[in-house]
Amino acid sequence: MRTSQLFTQTNKMTLADEVAKNAQLLIRAGFVYKEMAGAYAYLPLGLRVLDNIKQIVREEMNAIGSNELIMTTLQRKEIWEKTTRWSDDVVDIWFKTRLKDETEVGLGWSHEEPIVEMMKQYIHSFKDLPVSLYQFQTKMRNELRVKSGIMRGREFVMKDMYSFHATAEDLEQYYEQAKEAYMRVYRRLGIGDDTFITFASGGAFTKFSHEFQTICDAGEDVIYVHRAKNIAVNEEILEDAVKELGINPDELEKVKTAEVGNIFNFGTQKTDEMGLYYTDKDNQQKSLHIGSYGIGITRVMGVIAEKMSDERGLVWPENIAPYRVYLVRIGDEESVVKAADDMYKTIEDAGVSVLYDDSDKRPGEKFSDADLIGLPHRIVVSAKTIEAGQIEYKARTSSEAEMISQEMLINRLTRG
Amino acid sequence: MRTSQLFTQTNKMTLADEVAKNAQLLIRAGFVYKEMAGAYAYLPLGLRVLDNIKQIVREEMNAIGSNELIMTTLQRKEIWEKTTRWSDDVVDIWFKTRLKDETEVGLGWSHEEPIVEMMKQYIHSFKDLPVSLYQFQTKMRNELRVKSGIMRGREFVMKDMYSFHATAEDLEQYYEQAKEAYMRVYRRLGIGDDTFITFASGGAFTKFSHEFQTICDAGEDVIYVHRAKNIAVNEEILEDAVKELGINPDELEKVKTAEVGNIFNFGTQKTDEMGLYYTDKDNQQKSLHIGSYGIGITRVMGVIAEKMSDERGLVWPENIAPYRVYLVRIGDEESVVKAADDMYKTIEDAGVSVLYDDSDKRPGEKFSDADLIGLPHRIVVSAKTIEAGQIEYKARTSSEAEMISQEMLINRLTRG
């Protein structure tokens, strides 16, 4: 894509009404636009990052046999009353509104109750089990305060998955598969090394649930990590967990983190409350076991923007960068334009996504845009590089540019 | 995809609370689930159709230089007050709710005002023009009555595009391009022959706007078509148009239609009201011209379900079918399973999407599922076809099955 054809604009100002580093950077680099506190539009560059994150999540959920669907924002009161969660005293982040006939409806902040309700239509016998479904949904949560940029919004994108099983054992097995799928997701997103499966408080059916916590200064959580045992524990349940898991508290390291996912074993509580059952081989009515698995898609993008950035701008990991290469043309002589156009075509033909800065901005501006936008690879075509018969290359993570051959460049961009 | 791995279920019952044929069929075939009147979940098969429609629309909007973004559902009151459209007397389909601090907010039923507001941050000079942006958004409209299935919902997916121009001429040129892009979309969706660009009432700046109307018995509109001149006119403006366009009213054919898109030239009205201007080459402040272009994605899916179906079920056009081939295995002998598995692999390897019914349902049930789900091509592998060294093939639109060779099958599925 040429910058002349892309709707994008960098902006060097500091934004007075935005305290979060992730939103500051993403707004300045042209990835998001703030519509109101806690609600952001995603401009073309930002949308590409979201789509890349979603695609990784999609592939890993599909790989554990889950099927994608999309449910609704509008929520029926009756469904949520079955579990007492319609009440604003029980759930304090509902947005509610009314139909023309005054029927009260809610805006989905979760889809646990509606999917259990829906499955009454599709699950009857043991033959219909197990089943796992997920969606990418825009969730609405009426948060009192929102000052973490896209890390916590009133409107945000979440991948939520729900699995339905005949037995506790079958759910537990799937739960373990989901755990592994989640870690694969974080590794592919480039935050695997800093993300810990963390014990958190459970429910009626399990001692613990699991959170996925990523080390992040802007995070709102604190966890305790036992590196040798590769165990992490949420602050809330520290005491319990130390006892239960037999950890020496002195060996725990306290770190600030952001939650990037959580998984929950509901057992049969919710299905019992809502009346979703199946009949087994002997035609007996049995309780269903369900699990719930969430990843905040926009939140993960915010965490990555916080963690992977420096004083010059964003530093996108290879797998989710909106484009992989930032091609800078310096000069507008015919020979330079031709060489840069050719290079653009060569990179695209190699199947590598590239943003081609064909503007008439000064070189310094182009370089600072490249740093702010943060694509992994920057290359320069100029009279000087043409004369040398080479290309100037700089990785976003490096401070040194180097001259390399076109062959070496393409090798670098297409290997593994 | 094997049916054993796909979350889908057909259902032969008549649905008492659903009067629309499109929703009846789509629910029975396992494409959608009704969450409440006017709000439907899209199950895996339905989501694939939506994605296919979106991808066609996306390609055609990109082809006229538009850029995809995604805006927010939450809407600020102040922005809509600028054009008086916050008022429920002016716009009677608002859903509104409140933040914790009692600030009133709306749920987006259109994004005209918010995108004009947003562009104040990005459009300053003639150099920033023209620009065209679009999104696939879940719109919320508090309709009094909803009985047209997914053709008119309280919550539905829309592609809305907005273009910004320095001059009326530039907008008009783009408007013509968009018109052509829209007709390309409908042709690719398989409803091109039945879709008419229709004159409808304009605004302050143009005599007429344009609707795209598709012949459909379930439609809510009536248009008058002049086939020889290839002109169509909306009922509302018939008198005016007959005069203005010099049509003989006797030559008009009255048809029932559903609106599948509309485009609108706003001139400078909205940008003037909201205070979005640009500076021209002489540094003079000038008014901006904008156009607005909508396609109801879920509505189009509903119209296609209405039009392209028969007493046995849905009949998807090739380009938007969730899968192109329905592969039926009859029998569970080892040789049949192996032959069907091989055929499944052969079709997938040819790059053709296929739904493989590997269930233990009776042949009659499998055939009626195939008809109800409505994929374009049905093929059967059984002991009989193996013995014949051929495959049984039937197009969804044909009532006759025929025996053909594997080579001929792959040819048929992969040719242009």
Interface residues (C-beta under 8 A of the other chain):
Chain A: Q5 L6 F7 Q9 Y33 E35 M36 A39 Y40 A41 Y42 L43 P44 G46 L47 L50 G65 N67 E68 L69 I70 M71 T72 T73 L74 R76 F95 K96 T97 L99 K100 V105 L107 P114 M118 Q121 Y122 D128 V131 L133 T138 M140 N142 E143 L144 R154 E155
Chain B: Q5 L6 F7 Q9 Y33 E35 M36 A39 Y40 A41 Y42 L43 P44 G46 L47 L50 G65 N67 E68 L69 I70 M71 T72 T73 L74 R76 F95 K96 T97 L99 K100 V105 L107 P114 M118 Q121 Y122 D128 V131 L133 T138 M140 N142 E143 L144 R154 E155
